[in-house]
Amino acid sequence: MTRKIPLQSFGSLRVKTPVCLPGQRIGVMGGTFNPPHDGHRIAAEAAMKRLKLDQVWWLITPGNPLKSNNGLPPLHGRMNLVQAFARGPKMKITGFERELGTRYTAGTLSFLKQRYPAVRFVWIMGADNLAHFDRWQHWRHIAEIMPIAVVDRPGWRHAGLSSPAARALERYRVPESEAAILADLQPPAWMLLTIRLSGLSSTALRGAANPVMALND
């Protein structure tokens, strides 16, 4: 349905990811995490439990291609901040997109599936991202690469489920009661996970600390 993303343009041979083994179930949760907060932690822990994952990779990205990255703190500093929220040995913090040479999710997930074909990956994103998913580069291809777990976000459930992408992918939606097998399903497959909601957001936290920075989000 959509073309594969070529890896030749990426420096894939030098990319170091967290260690994983064939057959493991790994959730990948990407974002700038500027700053990380309890809402991210709640989402990661809920996905770990509900999806029966062996690991959750917090993928701290160099920048968001759909937003202004003016004033975005360095990647290393944001990775250090995430350490305070990604608790436990199953939570892995990585910034391998910098070495991979892409900020686009489609390229990142294609790389993971080609390097680790025997690992059962799940892409984790918020309902706020689902609301704008159709603006992402190669979003249809993303849905074909690995199953997607959409975690609920305050005020975004309706917007996410009524979005162009959600409507286009409606026939591939899996009941939430089957969360434990999502990682085993052949994509496209996605579900909305109902979780304990946190009203915190990175934008609001940046605004409280620096009103000028928040205007640039």
Residue pairs with C-beta under 8 A, 6 or more apart in sequence:
1 140
1 141
1 144
2 138
2 140
2 141
2 144
3 141
4 110
4 141
5 106
5 107
5 110
5 138
5 141
7 107
7 110
7 111
7 114
9 101
10 100
10 101
10 102
10 107
10 111
11 99
11 100
11 101
12 100
12 111
12 115
14 99
15 96
15 99
15 100
15 111
15 115
16 96
16 99
17 57
17 94
17 96
17 112
17 115
18 55
18 57
18 92
18 94
20 26
20 54
20 55
20 116
20 119
21 119
22 116
22 118
22 119
23 118
23 119
23 120
24 54
24 55
24 119
24 120
25 51
25 52
25 53
25 54
25 120
25 122
25 183
25 184
26 53
26 54
26 55
26 56
26 57
26 119
26 120
26 121
26 122
27 44
27 47
27 48
27 51
27 53
27 55
27 56
27 57
27 121
27 122
27 123
27 124
27 149
28 56
28 57
28 59
28 109
28 112
28 121
28 122
28 123
28 124
28 146
29 40
29 43
29 44
29 47
29 56
29 57
29 58
29 59
29 124
29 125
30 59
30 60
30 61
30 97
30 105
30 108
30 123
30 125
31 40
31 59
31 60
31 61
31 64
32 60
32 61
32 63
32 64
32 69
32 72
32 78
32 202
33 40
33 58
33 60
33 78
33 81
33 82
33 202
34 72
34 73
34 78
34 202
34 206
35 78
35 81
35 202
35 205
35 206
36 78
36 81
36 82
36 84
36 85
36 86
36 202
37 85
37 198
37 200
37 201
37 202
37 205
38 85
38 198
38 200
39 153
39 197
39 198
39 199
39 200
39 201
40 58
40 82
40 85
41 85
41 86
41 87
42 195
42 196
42 197
42 198
43 124
43 126
43 151
43 195
44 56
44 58
44 86
44 91
44 124
46 151
46 193
46 195
46 196
47 53
47 56
47 122
47 124
47 149
47 151
47 193
48 56
48 90
48 91
50 149
50 179
50 180
50 193
50 195
51 122
51 149
51 179
51 180
51 182
51 183
51 193
52 180
52 183
53 90
53 122
53 183
54 90
55 90
55 91
55 92
56 86
56 90
56 91
56 92
56 124
57 92
57 93
57 94
58 82
58 86
58 91
58 92
58 93
58 94
59 94
59 95
59 96
59 97
59 108
60 75
60 78
60 79
60 82
60 93
60 94
60 95
61 95
61 97
61 103
62 75
62 95
62 97
62 98
62 103
63 69
63 72
63 103
64 103
65 103
65 104
65 137
66 132
66 135
66 136
67 217
68 216
68 217
70 216
71 210
71 213
71 216
75 95
75 98
76 95
79 93
79 95
82 93
83 93
86 92
86 93
97 103
97 108
100 107
100 108
100 111
102 108
104 136
104 137
104 138
105 123
105 136
105 137
105 142
106 136
106 137
106 138
106 139
106 141
106 142
106 145
109 121
109 123
109 142
109 145
109 146
110 141
110 145
112 119
112 121
112 146
113 121
113 145
113 146
120 183
120 184
121 146
121 147
121 183
122 146
122 147
122 148
122 149
122 182
122 183
123 142
123 145
123 146
123 147
123 148
123 149
124 148
124 149
124 151
125 133
125 148
125 149
125 150
125 151
126 150
126 151
126 152
126 153
126 156
127 150
127 151
127 152
127 153
127 156
127 157
127 159
127 160
127 161
127 192
128 153
128 156
128 159
128 160
129 150
129 160
130 150
130 156
130 160
130 161
130 163
130 165
130 166
131 156
131 159
131 160
131 163
132 163
133 139
133 163
133 164
133 165
133 166
134 163
134 164
134 165
134 168
136 142
139 165
140 168
142 148
143 169
143 172
143 187
143 188
143 190
144 187
144 188
145 187
146 187
147 174
147 182
147 183
147 185
147 187
147 188
147 189
147 190
148 187
148 189
148 190
148 191
149 179
149 182
149 190
149 191
149 193
150 160
150 190
150 191
150 192
150 193
151 192
151 193
151 195
152 192
152 193
152 194
152 195
152 197
153 160
153 197
154 197
154 198
154 199
157 192
160 166
160 192
161 192
166 173
169 188
169 190
172 187
172 188
172 189
172 190
173 190
173 191
173 192
174 182
174 185
174 189
174 190
174 191
175 191
176 191
176 192
176 193
176 194
178 191
179 191
179 193
182 189
182 191
203 214
203 217
204 214
206 213
206 214
206 217
207 213
207 214
